[in-house]
Every structure is written in C-alpha cells, then in structure tokens.
Amino acid sequence: MNFISHRLAVNIIREISYQSIKTRSLGRREMSKRLRSNVRWSFISLIMYIVFIMFIGLFINSPLFFTEEKAIIAKSILFFSLGASIVLSFIMVSNYSWLLQEYDLLKPLMFLPISMKDLQLTVILVSLYSGGLISLILPLISVIIIGICLLNPILFIILIIYVLSTFLLSMCIGFKLANFFSLRKISGRGFKVNIARYSSTFLFILIMFIQMMFQSIGAYGSRLASLIKDYSKPLTFITNIFWFIYPFSASAAIDFVERGFIESSLSLILSILYLIIFYKLYNRVFNQYWHRLISPIYLAYGLKASKIIAPKLFLNNPITALTLKDIKTVFREPTAASFIFLPLVLNIYFLINIFSGGVKMPTIFIQFFILFLFHLTLFLAIYSIYYLIRLDMRKAWILFTLPISFKTICLSKTLTIILITSLYLIPISLIIYLFMHTTIPFISLIVSLTSGIGLMIFISRFLLKYLRPGGEIIRLNIFQEIFLVLIDLTIFIPAIIFLSTLVMYPGSIYPYIVYILSSIFISIIFALIGFK
C-alpha cells in the first residue's frame, strides 16, 4: 500500500476543512492560517469526543464490577453498545459521504493509478477520522471489560470480530443512504437531500436528549445494575430464540462459550461468517457508491422536467420569504438548531423528572422553576441569531438589493425564533396546565416571548454592524461577547421583578400586571434602539 491511502485520507480531510472556509473573504496567508487552525481544532475535537465516549463506556459497563450475575448484564450491555455503534457510525459516515459527493472530493482519484482496495481503505480512514473511531470506542470498551470480567479469551476474540462486523455494517448503511439521497435536481437540491439534512438535525437533537438521560441515570448509579438486569430478561428470551441472527448472535455468544467446545466453535464460526458477509456487502455497496459518484448520469436520470412557477402572493413579502428560509436553515443546520432545540430537550428532561417524582419540591417552587425555564428557553434561543446571520452573510449581496434591508433581516430572524420556540412551548404549557391547573406557564410564555422580541431585534442589528464587505462577520472580542451576554440576560429582569413584587403583594393581581408591563417596556426600549 506504501501509505497511499493514509496520504489520500489526510489530503481529503484538509480539503473538507478548506471547503468550509473558502467562501469567506480571506487573504492567502490568512486562509492558510485558518485552514491549519481548523484541522488542528478538528483533531482536538476528535480527542475530546473519544475521551467523552470512553467515560460513557466505563459508566455503562461499571455494573459488571458490582454484580455476581455478570453474564446476564453483559448481554444487555453488549447489545446496547453494538446498537449505539451502528447508529453513531452510519450517521457520521452518511454525513461525510454527502460531503464527499457535494464537493466532488473523490472524483479526482479516478485518474490516479490506485486500486479499489486502496480507495476503500482511504474512505475508511476518512470515516474513522470523521466519527467512525468515536463509534468504535463504546463497543470496544464493552468488549474489553466483558472479557476481563468473564475471563474467557475465546469470547474476547468472538466479540472483537462482531465489533468489526458492526463497523462494516454501519459503513454499508451510511453509503446506502448517501446513494439514496444523491439524486439532485439541476436547479438545486432535491427533496431527498432536504429530508436527509432534516433527519441529521433530528438525530443530533436526539443524541443530546440521550446524553442528558445518561446523566440522569448517573444520579441513580446504585440502581443501574438492577435496572439493566430487569431489561435483560426479555432480551435473554429473544436471544435464546434468534441466537443465529445478528446482533442477537453476539449476545448469545456469551452463553455459548460457557457450554463447551462445540458451542464455542459454533459461535466463533458464526461470527466469522457474519464478518465475511458484511465485508462482501461493504464491497458491493461501496462499488455502487463509487460508480454513482463518478457518473454524471445520476444528476438527471429519472427526473422530470422542472417547471418555473411564479411565487405565491404571500412570498412577495421579503420578511415572509426570509423567515421561511431561516426556518428551513434551522432544521438543516445542527449548529443553529442546537441553541433553539436544546431548550426543548431541557424542558422535556426537567418536566419528566418533576412529574415522575424524581424531584421533590413544593408546588409554588415548581411554578417559579417553570417561569425561569421559559425565560431560559428564550435566553438560549436568542444565541442562534449569530449562526443564522453567519449563514446568511455568505451571500451578503442580498443586503444591498431592494426591498431587503437590515430591518427586514432583523425582523425575519426574530420571527423565525418566535415561531419555532412557540411551536414547542405552547404544547408544553398545555401539558403543565393539565397536570398542575395553573396559568403560570401561559403568562410566562407571553412575557418571555414579548421580552425576546426587542432583544432579538437589538442583537440582530448589533451583529449586522460587524459585517465585512465580503460577507463575513468579524469575530467578536471578549468585551463584545460579554456585552451580548449581559444584554441577553435582561430577559430575566421581568421574572425577577415578578418574584420580588409577589413577595411584597402575595395573592394580588398586581405582580402579574407588573410582570407583563415590564416585559413590554424592555421589548420596546431594545426594539427602538435596534431600529435607530
């Protein structure tokens, strides 16, 4: 191989980093400096993710050290680890497969004298660097700890083979998804690609929620072993029936190696058979991906002739058009979606703990907690304005065309965040009302949204002042960052005023009036400053 695949993989990784910054108006020296910084930061991020996954893996496997029924718990842990590895791997592999297709990074390789094996190894190395290595850490830690606890070298070999098989299967799923979503319209991205980006954002949010649930389980570490044991009973029943079907065959191997030489040999042969099957499947799927990638036919084959349709009447309003574009951007880009949907994850997480009895506190404190939670939702959601503006500024020439103006962009960003946060805060308010029969969530919803309108207009206009001619926003210094945080913190002022007046006038309607009026006052002040 002569390290051909390694060299190609390094160049592809650098090219991906370059594609993320090439649209910015940077000089040659600054571009080179930014490229090295991006590559260095991606490597540091990879190390940080590996350490985090190792911590999660050690935590999940910790019950094996504190229980006598190691085999029963090991089967559930292994089943979960392999399943999590498949999900994480195919998400990351498919994501980078779309990037390789979008930027045509593999097409130049078709003119090089390299074999298909070197090409496959190159893509595997890129996939490992881009997230595949992270997904392998969890099952590897489980296999190592299970091998140490059960003291069986044959079982360790069998499980290592299943880990490799799982990685090959996830690569197959990722490339198959990339093939499925690769059909593109000549005038823009097709419906399948949009669905792919929405799915990626949804899975990103789901991973955040699962991470918080793991932290919740960590608070009840003493119950983790018994919890896994309870869930192991139905899994053991299914494993005994489908012991020859992957991934149940991996869990069944833990029982088979304890029965004797024949059962151990059968389990080893079955694991090798699955490795061969998944390797053959990977070769076939990769060949399909490669031929689809280098062939221009997939761009137009099977597509109907596109029709030019006049925009609908309500789209003639630039604020409406930009708002719809921003809403699609939020669902497509995880960086912007994280600040808007992270509050949704927080709301669901804390409500589950409160209504399930996980948190014991008086009803009045729960109401105050909900009040601050709604204000915290808008506090975090406002930060997404920075990412929405950064994505817009790649085509900053729209700012200088009529009828789009700075005021139009500020209003569209504000309306986008108001609509999306209302989309999940209104149902949450209804659920809280049905459980607690209090109007606090509805009042908090109205006040937090009212306060947020003025703040979002002000922050949008503040960020647009730092726009470069080429379309890039100048990086803010530490004092400007602190200033933005302090401005964003003013969204809590109505809540603080409400609680202080409620202590002075308990049982009166006066605190609620002050609560609403203070939010209107703050919103008007910041909106007037922003539009000045």
Secondary structure in CASP SS format (residue, H / E / C, confidence):
PFRMAT SS
TARGET T0000
AUTHOR 0000-0000-0000
METHOD secondary structure of the structure
MODEL  1
M C 1.00
N C 1.00
F C 1.00
I H 1.00
S H 1.00
H H 1.00
R H 1.00
L H 1.00
A H 1.00
V H 1.00
N H 1.00
I H 1.00
I H 1.00
R H 1.00
E H 1.00
I H 1.00
S H 1.00
Y H 1.00
Q H 1.00
S C 1.00
I C 1.00
K C 1.00
T C 1.00
R C 1.00
S C 1.00
L C 1.00
G C 1.00
R H 1.00
R H 1.00
E H 1.00
M H 1.00
S H 1.00
K H 1.00
R H 1.00
L H 1.00
R H 1.00
S H 1.00
N H 1.00
V H 1.00
R H 1.00
W H 1.00
S H 1.00
F H 1.00
I H 1.00
S H 1.00
L H 1.00
I H 1.00
M H 1.00
Y H 1.00
I H 1.00
V H 1.00
F H 1.00
I H 1.00
M H 1.00
F H 1.00
I H 1.00
G H 1.00
L H 1.00
F H 1.00
I H 1.00
N H 1.00
S H 1.00
P H 1.00
L H 1.00
F H 1.00
F C 1.00
T C 1.00
E C 1.00
E C 1.00
K H 1.00
A H 1.00
I H 1.00
I H 1.00
A H 1.00
K H 1.00
S H 1.00
I H 1.00
L H 1.00
F H 1.00
F H 1.00
S H 1.00
L H 1.00
G H 1.00
A H 1.00
S H 1.00
I H 1.00
V H 1.00
L H 1.00
S H 1.00
F H 1.00
I H 1.00
M H 1.00
V H 1.00
S H 1.00
N H 1.00
Y H 1.00
S H 1.00
W H 1.00
L H 1.00
L H 1.00
Q H 1.00
E H 1.00
Y C 1.00
D C 1.00
L C 1.00
L C 1.00
K H 1.00
P H 1.00
L H 1.00
M H 1.00
F H 1.00
L C 1.00
P C 1.00
I C 1.00
S C 1.00
M H 1.00
K H 1.00
D H 1.00
L H 1.00
Q H 1.00
L H 1.00
T H 1.00
V H 1.00
I H 1.00
L H 1.00
V H 1.00
S H 1.00
L H 1.00
Y H 1.00
S H 1.00
G H 1.00
G H 1.00
L H 1.00
I H 1.00
S H 1.00
L H 1.00
I H 1.00
L H 1.00
P H 1.00
L H 1.00
I H 1.00
S H 1.00
V H 1.00
I H 1.00
I H 1.00
I H 1.00
G H 1.00
I H 1.00
C H 1.00
L H 1.00
L C 1.00
N C 1.00
P H 1.00
I H 1.00
L H 1.00
F H 1.00
I H 1.00
I H 1.00
L H 1.00
I H 1.00
I H 1.00
Y H 1.00
V H 1.00
L H 1.00
S H 1.00
T H 1.00
F H 1.00
L H 1.00
L H 1.00
S H 1.00
M H 1.00
C H 1.00
I H 1.00
G H 1.00
F H 1.00
K H 1.00
L H 1.00
A H 1.00
N H 1.00
F H 1.00
F C 1.00
S C 1.00
L C 1.00
R C 1.00
K E 1.00
I C 1.00
S C 1.00
G E 1.00
R C 1.00
G C 1.00
F H 1.00
K H 1.00
V H 1.00
N H 1.00
I H 1.00
A H 1.00
R H 1.00
Y H 1.00
S H 1.00
S H 1.00
T H 1.00
F H 1.00
L H 1.00
F H 1.00
I H 1.00
L H 1.00
I H 1.00
M H 1.00
F H 1.00
I H 1.00
Q H 1.00
M H 1.00
M H 1.00
F H 1.00
Q H 1.00
S H 1.00
I H 1.00
G H 1.00
A C 1.00
Y C 1.00
G H 1.00
S H 1.00
R H 1.00
L H 1.00
A H 1.00
S H 1.00
L H 1.00
I H 1.00
K H 1.00
D H 1.00
Y H 1.00
S H 1.00
K H 1.00
P H 1.00
L H 1.00
T H 1.00
F H 1.00
I H 1.00
T H 1.00
N H 1.00
I H 1.00
F C 1.00
W C 1.00
F C 1.00
I C 1.00
Y C 1.00
P C 1.00
F H 1.00
S H 1.00
A H 1.00
S H 1.00
A H 1.00
A H 1.00
I H 1.00
D H 1.00
F H 1.00
V C 1.00
E C 1.00
R C 1.00
G C 1.00
F H 1.00
I H 1.00
E H 1.00
S H 1.00
S H 1.00
L H 1.00
S H 1.00
L H 1.00
I H 1.00
L H 1.00
S H 1.00
I H 1.00
L H 1.00
Y H 1.00
L H 1.00
I H 1.00
I H 1.00
F H 1.00
Y H 1.00
K H 1.00
L H 1.00
Y H 1.00
N H 1.00
R H 1.00
V H 1.00
F H 1.00
N H 1.00
Q H 1.00
Y H 1.00
W H 1.00
H H 1.00
R H 1.00
L H 1.00
I H 1.00
S C 1.00
P H 1.00
I H 1.00
Y H 1.00
L H 1.00
A C 1.00
Y C 1.00
G C 1.00
L C 1.00
K C 1.00
A C 1.00
S C 1.00
K C 1.00
I C 1.00
I C 1.00
A C 1.00
P C 1.00
K C 1.00
L H 1.00
F H 1.00
L H 1.00
N H 1.00
N C 1.00
P H 1.00
I H 1.00
T H 1.00
A H 1.00
L H 1.00
T H 1.00
L H 1.00
K H 1.00
D H 1.00
I H 1.00
K H 1.00
T H 1.00
V H 1.00
F H 1.00
R H 1.00
E C 1.00
P H 1.00
T H 1.00
A H 1.00
A H 1.00
S H 1.00
F H 1.00
I H 1.00
F H 1.00
L H 1.00
P H 1.00
L H 1.00
V H 1.00
L H 1.00
N H 1.00
I H 1.00
Y H 1.00
F H 1.00
L H 1.00
I H 1.00
N H 1.00
I H 1.00
F H 1.00
S C 1.00
G C 1.00
G C 1.00
V C 1.00
K C 1.00
M C 1.00
P C 1.00
T H 1.00
I H 1.00
F H 1.00
I H 1.00
Q H 1.00
F H 1.00
F H 1.00
I H 1.00
L H 1.00
F H 1.00
L H 1.00
F H 1.00
H H 1.00
L H 1.00
T H 1.00
L H 1.00
F H 1.00
L H 1.00
A H 1.00
I C 1.00
Y C 1.00
S H 1.00
I H 1.00
Y H 1.00
Y H 1.00
L H 1.00
I H 1.00
R H 1.00
L H 1.00
D H 1.00
M H 1.00
R H 1.00
K H 1.00
A H 1.00
W H 1.00
I H 1.00
L H 1.00
F H 1.00
T C 1.00
L C 1.00
P C 1.00
I C 1.00
S C 1.00
F H 1.00
K H 1.00
T H 1.00
I H 1.00
C H 1.00
L H 1.00
S H 1.00
K H 1.00
T H 1.00
L H 1.00
T H 1.00
I H 1.00
I H 1.00
L H 1.00
I H 1.00
T H 1.00
S H 1.00
L H 1.00
Y H 1.00
L H 1.00
I H 1.00
P H 1.00
I H 1.00
S H 1.00
L H 1.00
I H 1.00
I H 1.00
Y H 1.00
L H 1.00
F H 1.00
M H 1.00
H C 1.00
T C 1.00
T C 1.00
I H 1.00
P H 1.00
F H 1.00
I H 1.00
S H 1.00
L H 1.00
I H 1.00
V H 1.00
S H 1.00
L H 1.00
T H 1.00
S H 1.00
G H 1.00
I H 1.00
G H 1.00
L H 1.00
M H 1.00
I H 1.00
F H 1.00
I H 1.00
S H 1.00
R H 1.00
F H 1.00
L H 1.00
L H 1.00
K C 1.00
Y C 1.00
L E 1.00
R C 1.00
P C 1.00
G C 1.00
G C 1.00
E C 1.00
I E 1.00
I C 1.00
R C 1.00
L C 1.00
N C 1.00
I H 1.00
F H 1.00
Q H 1.00
E H 1.00
I H 1.00
F H 1.00
L H 1.00
V H 1.00
L H 1.00
I H 1.00
D H 1.00
L H 1.00
T H 1.00
I H 1.00
F H 1.00
I H 1.00
P H 1.00
A H 1.00
I H 1.00
I H 1.00
F H 1.00
L H 1.00
S H 1.00
T H 1.00
L H 1.00
V H 1.00
M H 1.00
Y C 1.00
P C 1.00
G C 1.00
S C 1.00
I C 1.00
Y H 1.00
P H 1.00
Y H 1.00
I H 1.00
V H 1.00
Y H 1.00
I H 1.00
L H 1.00
S H 1.00
S H 1.00
I H 1.00
F H 1.00
I H 1.00
S H 1.00
I H 1.00
I H 1.00
F H 1.00
A H 1.00
L H 1.00
I H 1.00
G H 1.00
F H 1.00
K C 1.00
END
